Amino acid sequence: MPRETAQVSVIIPAYNAVQSIERALQSVATQTLPAAEVIVVDDGSNDDTAARAMAMQSILEPSKLIVVEQLNQGAGAARNKAIHAAT
């Protein structure tokens, strides 16, 4: 039987976060009730932040992982992009 999810979206703006994105997503995955979706916005990173985030999909199930990449525009723009992607 599939696990119930909370009807919330977790938003994570990230810039050159290859050293911390796994830890952040692991923290989201260990919550008592999983989020409906987790949205990571890679704000023009020069490292493998987006790829590292996408590799974490299996530990986030049943949450839906959405990874969005954009040119560097700052944390505010990354949060706004995630809000627009949220369902």
Secondary structure, DSSP 8 states (H G I E B T S, - for coil): -----EEEEEEEEESS-TTTHHHHHHHHHTSSS-EEEEEEEEES-SSSHHHHHHTTHHHHTTSEEEEEEE----HHHHHHHHHHH--
